[in-house]
Amino acid sequence: VDSPTGPDSSDDYRYRVYEPGDERAILPLLQESLAWKGMTEQDWRWKHASRPGFTNEDVVTVSRDGEMVACFHGAVLPLHLGDGLEVLADFDGDFVVAPEHRRKDIPTVAVHLNSERLLDLGVALRGGFTTEALNRRFYQKRYGYVFVPSASLDFRRLLTVEALRPKATRLGARLLGGRRLPAAVGDRPLIANVSVAGLPDCWAELGSEGLVLHDGWSDGAELSVRVPYRLVAARAHTRSRLLAALVADLGRGRVRTTGVVRNRRRLAALAAALVLDAPRLWRQRASGAALEPSKARR
Ligand SMILES: CC(C)(COP(=O)(O)OP(=O)(O)OC[C@H]1O[C@@H](n2cnc3c(N)ncnc32)[C@H](O)[C@@H]1OP(=O)(O)O)[C@@H](O)C(=O)NCCC(=O)NCCS
């Protein structure tokens, strides 16, 4: 597309949408002006051309005398604004004009090249991720964009039994920190095969050494337990939410056990010890105390 109506049509800048292979010329522009120094064409394809929903129109390039001098990227994505309120938004980014071609308002032609298409798609918001300074001096001044401070959230997913071990160790130390549970466990450790959705199988051993998780399954297990991932990863849950989740998962058959009936006497003794020990466990949790297994036995 030529830009007969653009601010710099007299300078013969040619604006067009992405064509395969353009990344060879786009990459040096990004590397020179953005934090793309070590990035490769493969990285560019991962971020843009290979992402779900990409269309060639999402990238606008500008050349002059056969040389690419600017590039602009966007992505149309659903944006969740609140319960039941989702709109299509266009996220612009990776805007670069080669230094010697700046101050000619080249981005405005590129931005408007997509305006009609975005309206046709029903895009209700347009913006991007940028710094407060760049928004004030560029996006806000030219296009009226309003700066909204952003926040980052971290998500962590447990993938190995190893990642669960510290939690199991702390739990074991707490449980065995009093007198009732060690007495109920006795000299014979309680062994249970544990299957957590999304994690490798493991077996848990509750004995005088504490609660230990081993890889794989044990042939000598008295019990087997199958639980959904959310019950073991529920760090952010309050106790009442965890209990509600446990009840719901039990009700829907997402928590499965075998061997409970066979071992009912032993399990009943353990459950009774747990109930009688609850005030101590509660106090310990409230004070944040965490004992090592060896100390717990003394
Ligand atoms: C942003 C850019 C595409 C705008 O190109 P342009 O239309 O030719 O406009 P200019 O280069 O004149 O920049 C417009 C204003 O933004 C400012 N600006 C440019 N890059 C900036 C940055 N990284 N941080 C803060 N301000 C910046 C310029 O100083 C100028 O401000 P001024 O008018 O007060 O002097 C171009 O400056 C550029 O390629 N910058 C480097 C890459 C970049 O930061 N891209 C944005 C990624 S979201």
The ligand as an SDF file (V2000), in Angstrom:
LIG
                    3D

 48 50  0  0  0  0  0  0  0  0999 V2000
    8.7050    5.4190   19.2890 C   0  0  0  0  0  0  0  0  0  0  0  0
    9.0690    5.7100   17.8310 C   0  0  0  0  0  0  0  0  0  0  0  0
    8.5900    4.5900   16.9410 C   0  0  0  0  0  0  0  0  0  0  0  0
    8.3730    7.0140   17.4280 C   0  0  0  0  0  0  0  0  0  0  0  0
    8.8980    7.4400   16.2050 O   0  0  0  0  0  0  0  0  0  0  0  0
    8.5740    8.8720   15.5840 P   0  0  0  0  0  0  0  0  0  0  0  0
    7.1640    8.9750   15.2410 O   0  0  0  0  0  0  0  0  0  0  0  0
    9.5450    9.1230   14.5140 O   0  0  0  0  0  0  0  0  0  0  0  0
    8.7300    9.8800   16.8160 O   0  0  0  0  0  0  0  0  0  0  0  0
   10.0090   10.3510   17.6070 P   0  0  0  0  0  0  0  0  0  0  0  0
   11.1700    9.4490   17.4010 O   0  0  0  0  0  0  0  0  0  0  0  0
   10.1790   11.7790   17.2820 O   0  0  0  0  0  0  0  0  0  0  0  0
    9.5410   10.1670   19.1210 O   0  0  0  0  0  0  0  0  0  0  0  0
    8.3820   10.8350   19.6050 C   0  0  0  0  0  0  0  0  0  0  0  0
    8.6690   11.2510   21.0310 C   0  0  0  0  0  0  0  0  0  0  0  0
    8.8650   10.0620   21.8160 O   0  0  0  0  0  0  0  0  0  0  0  0
   10.0920   10.1540   22.4990 C   0  0  0  0  0  0  0  0  0  0  0  0
   10.6520    8.8180   22.6190 N   0  0  0  0  0  0  0  0  0  0  0  0
   11.0360    7.9740   21.6200 C   0  0  0  0  0  0  0  0  0  0  0  0
   11.4560    6.8010   22.1350 N   0  0  0  0  0  0  0  0  0  0  0  0
   11.3410    6.9300   23.4580 C   0  0  0  0  0  0  0  0  0  0  0  0
   11.5860    6.0390   24.5610 C   0  0  0  0  0  0  0  0  0  0  0  0
   12.0540    4.8000   24.3780 N   0  0  0  0  0  0  0  0  0  0  0  0
   11.3110    6.4770   25.8250 N   0  0  0  0  0  0  0  0  0  0  0  0
   10.8230    7.7140   26.0510 C   0  0  0  0  0  0  0  0  0  0  0  0
   10.5540    8.6000   25.0420 N   0  0  0  0  0  0  0  0  0  0  0  0
   10.8230    8.1900   23.7890 C   0  0  0  0  0  0  0  0  0  0  0  0
   10.9530   11.0490   21.6270 C   0  0  0  0  0  0  0  0  0  0  0  0
   12.0160   11.6200   22.3810 O   0  0  0  0  0  0  0  0  0  0  0  0
    9.9420   12.0480   21.1940 C   0  0  0  0  0  0  0  0  0  0  0  0
    9.6870   12.9430   22.2490 O   0  0  0  0  0  0  0  0  0  0  0  0
    9.7580   14.5210   22.0370 P   0  0  0  0  0  0  0  0  0  0  0  0
    8.8100   14.7950   20.8880 O   0  0  0  0  0  0  0  0  0  0  0  0
    9.2860   15.0470   23.3490 O   0  0  0  0  0  0  0  0  0  0  0  0
   11.1700   14.8240   21.6990 O   0  0  0  0  0  0  0  0  0  0  0  0
   10.6000    5.9040   17.6830 C   0  0  0  0  0  0  0  0  0  0  0  0
   11.0110    6.9600   18.5350 O   0  0  0  0  0  0  0  0  0  0  0  0
   11.4020    4.6990   18.0190 C   0  0  0  0  0  0  0  0  0  0  0  0
   11.6300    3.8530   17.1580 O   0  0  0  0  0  0  0  0  0  0  0  0
   11.9010    4.6370   19.2550 N   0  0  0  0  0  0  0  0  0  0  0  0
   12.7470    3.5570   19.6950 C   0  0  0  0  0  0  0  0  0  0  0  0
   11.9880    2.2590   19.8470 C   0  0  0  0  0  0  0  0  0  0  0  0
   10.8770    2.3510   20.8560 C   0  0  0  0  0  0  0  0  0  0  0  0
   11.0640    2.7440   22.0070 O   0  0  0  0  0  0  0  0  0  0  0  0
    9.6710    1.9430   20.4170 N   0  0  0  0  0  0  0  0  0  0  0  0
    8.4920    1.9160   21.2060 C   0  0  0  0  0  0  0  0  0  0  0  0
    8.2690    0.5460   21.7370 C   0  0  0  0  0  0  0  0  0  0  0  0
    6.6860    0.3830   22.5070 S   0  0  0  0  0  0  0  0  0  0  0  0
  1  2  1  0
  2  3  1  0
  2  4  1  0
  2 36  1  0
  4  5  1  0
  5  6  1  0
  6  7  2  0
  6  8  1  0
  6  9  1  0
  9 10  1  0
 10 11  2  0
 10 12  1  0
 10 13  1  0
 13 14  1  0
 14 15  1  0
 15 16  1  0
 15 30  1  0
 16 17  1  0
 17 18  1  0
 17 28  1  0
 18 19  1  0
 18 27  1  0
 19 20  2  0
 20 21  1  0
 21 22  1  0
 21 27  2  0
 22 23  1  0
 22 24  2  0
 24 25  1  0
 25 26  2  0
 26 27  1  0
 28 29  1  0
 28 30  1  0
 30 31  1  0
 31 32  1  0
 32 33  2  0
 32 34  1  0
 32 35  1  0
 36 37  1  0
 36 38  1  0
 38 39  2  0
 38 40  1  0
 40 41  1  0
 41 42  1  0
 42 43  1  0
 43 44  2  0
 43 45  1  0
 45 46  1  0
 46 47  1  0
 47 48  1  0
M  END
$$$$
